Amino acid sequence: MASKQGNIELITLQPLGHVPSCPHGPTLLFERWDYQSKKPRRFYACSAFRDRKECSFFQWEDAPSKNLMSLHQTMPQFLHKVLRKRYIKFKKLPKNNRNVCCTCSMLLLDNEVTEHREKNHVIKKNVLLKELRWPSLLFTPLDDNKTFAQYLFSKSTIDFIIKTLHQLGYSHILCVGTPRIHEAVQNIRKLGDRSMSSMLLDLDERYAQFFPPALFTKYNMFNHHFFDAEGETRVRQFVGEDVDHVILITDPPFGGMVEALASSFLKLSQMRNSFINDEQDSLMPIVWFFPYFMESRILKQLPALAMLDYKVDYDNHNLFNNQHKKKGSPVRIFTNIPQAQFVLPPEEGYWFCQSCKRFSSQENKHCEDCDSCTSKDGTTYTHCYACMRCVKSSRIHCQKCKKCELKTHVCGQSVSAGCHICGDVSHKRRECPQRAVLNSEDSRNIKRAVKRKQSASPAAGRVKKHKRR
């Protein structure tokens, strides 16, 4: 769930006391504005899935239900070792007997093919052994923006990332939600005179069929939850193998909560920091793929990051593709590695700006007035001397509004919905000075509700169905 989706906000990443769980790990505490009561109300919901059709867990903070919590705390067993045994059997089959169910994303043994055919599942026949080295090409991508959002890197992007990691001297690649990078490293293993290794952390358990526990663990990047009891230990061991040359590569769902993601990346960084006695809140080297328009939110959580101009290309998305979109892909790289060390490919029009000490895209011209390469969206910005800054070429300066706006804008019309609590358009609910009063009242109400719940009879505590959020 997005950290600020409509009138819903993420309240805390580390709630005090007991936190209810769903099948995807500990839930997060959110707040929703109730327009009828004119007050916010808090609830627990799944950290990974925004759509309640995917995860139906929902629990008001002031109305806990033991029955509801126990139902969702029943976690399915993650049988990684069993899947690996099936994979070994599958590889030993003759090519004509190697079938993959594309509907179930499952490797089929001889006695399982008939059942899937009877259900009219899509089956890929005669699977080659070399195809098993790239499982992301065998699967149907889970491309729901709200959940997995598996938009897969193009070959040009993969080649650029692998080449750059090698040039920068990184040997241990911690792949959080980047299966294509993990597959590429596993297939290369050694580039030039330097060996490379990788480990994949992903919510998609289909990869457990292809990679052993040492190379894959099921992981929820929104709450730093490992589904395998030994998963965290194996990740710590991997990071500790070469702490000076380990890097985190991540490509989260673009509809995901930046605050939750940043918190998880810091916790993964703490694993590395524990080996070098570094500050526990410092961030390990990271390459984070995310849209350019999320820059302010990312830098607010992780100020050490900077956005590069490189346009990240994907195979299975028309908008995130440099060939089919006029401005190119809106996805960029955010990193805490010095920008000058990222040598962007000159054959794609990137050039090195001596003033900025970084590579810029072809259309990103250096502005002498701003003393910066100012473009963000793939167009050339123009400098507005009234605003004293560069703006998109689609903006013009409005003397009445005293700022640059679209030509079609309506003067005086505010784009901000303002504060739900006091109605002031100058701030949001989160920054409202009256919020403390509401929170204290809510705290007293919650304590009263808990006391009533404890003293009530069992019949009074029956679970009630809630409306879908």
KAZI-V435704 format. One record per helix or strand. SS is the DSSP state (helix for helix, strand for strand). FROM is the first residue (numbers start at 1). TO is the last residue. If there is no record, write none. Layout:
SS&FROM&TO / SS&FROM&TO
//
This chain:
strand&4&5 / strand&8&12 / strand&21&22 / strand&25&26 / strand&28&34 / strand&39&45 / strand&58&60 / helix&66&72 / helix&80&92 / helix&95&97 / strand&99&101 / strand&106&108 / helix&110&118 / strand&123&124 / helix&129&133 / helix&135&138 / strand&153&153 / helix&155&168 / strand&172&176 / helix&179&188 / strand&190&191 / strand&194&195 / strand&197&202 / helix&205&209 / strand&216&220 / strand&225&226 / helix&231&241 / helix&243&245 / strand&246&250 / helix&258&276 / strand&286&291 / helix&292&301 / strand&306&307 / strand&314&314 / strand&331&335 / helix&339&341 / helix&346&348 / strand&351&353 / strand&358&360 / strand&366&367 / strand&372&373 / strand&382&384 / strand&389&391 / strand&395&398 / strand&403&406 / helix&429&431 / helix&435&455 / helix&458&461
//
